[in-house]
């Protein structure tokens, strides 16, 4: 009985569930080390806001955080696709990774940028949207194949390249990859959305 009790006790120590607050917890700015302070200053200078959202768990590796921020400065705001199609890609990525915070932030931004609510809602529900424009359909097909097949077909590639050029293909791939990186980090950290935020539907594995 003593051995069993000891086993149960050790199991409770080493296999206790980790709460969201314990996974890559948010570091208060007053506790930043010198490297983190420098990264936070560079972030503020580039974005005109303090470190927020997906960049908070990344602050545990401040160089990765700032490299990610720098890539995002281009891919979100200056890519060859333009803002509207970029937001469509971000919604697709958030859905494919079931990343609530990414969706919570970008859903209203996507609507404001010109993505129809029916299209966004279909993506949230795991359905192929109807009534997409030609450009939206090209971006949707490319992104979905990339996420689900880990590659794109020759037909999808050719159509994308003919419409957006080689730069567009690279940028489209980059947006999918960049927001996948952020989704991965937030999923690992169990980064939380506000209590009143609507979460993405969960699908069976």
ABEGO torsion letter per residue (X at the ends): XAAAAAAAAAAAAAABBBBAAABGBBBBAAABBAAAAAAAAAAAAAAGBBBBEAAAAAAABAAAAAAAAAAAAAAAAABAAEAAAAAAAAAAAAAAAGBAAAAAAAAAAAAAAGBBAAAAAAAAAGBBBBGBBAAAAAAAAAAAAAAAAGBBBAAAAAAAAAAAEAAAAAAAAAAAAAAAAAAAAAAAAGBBBBAABBBBBBBBX
